[in-house]
Amino acid sequence: MQVMVTFRHLEPTDGLRQYAEEKAQRVRKFLRRPIDAHVTLSVEKQRHVAEIQVTANRLTATAREETGDLYSAIDLAMAKVERQIKRHVTRTQTRKTAAAPAGPAPRRRPPASAPVRVERVPAKPMSIEEAVAELELSKRAVLLFTNADRDTLAVLYRRPEGGYGVIEPEPS
């Protein structure tokens, strides 16, 4: 972290410079990016002014404070900068957690009152082998046909593990 301290209208002292640098270094615990801090200390008559600007990757936090003492002005300005940075960090963390999915999307079931789609298909008479050949040519997963061997309705479907299955009614 790079901290730059500028003095205006007062003599630069090592004590003030070190104090300002120590306070500016406290911001590092909130941000992991390269950080630059610029502290400007000035005195105008009885007003002691501390201006602090902290710049990180996508963040610029600025604060200005006037008091009767330069040390307290630095403390108050740094408190403002820390609040701004904390607010920025919590906002970005909540955005990231809200945007990231928790896992695979849950399968949605249609509501119980959803309309049922009715499709009418002719049940052609054919053997099971002919039905398999027709199902392979189509993009459907299910084929309704009349089994020519038994003269009953039957359903041919693709199995998830591969192959085909046939559903036929039992005579009652």
Secondary structure, DSSP 8 states (H G I E B T S, - for coil): -EEEEEEESS---HHHHHHHHHHHHGGGGT--S--EEEEEEEEETTEEEEEEEEE-SS-EEEEEEEESSHHHHHHHHHHHHHHHHHHHHHHHHHHHHHHS--SS-------TT-----------EE-HHHHHHHHHHSS-SEEEEEETTTTEEEEEEE-TTSSEEEE-----
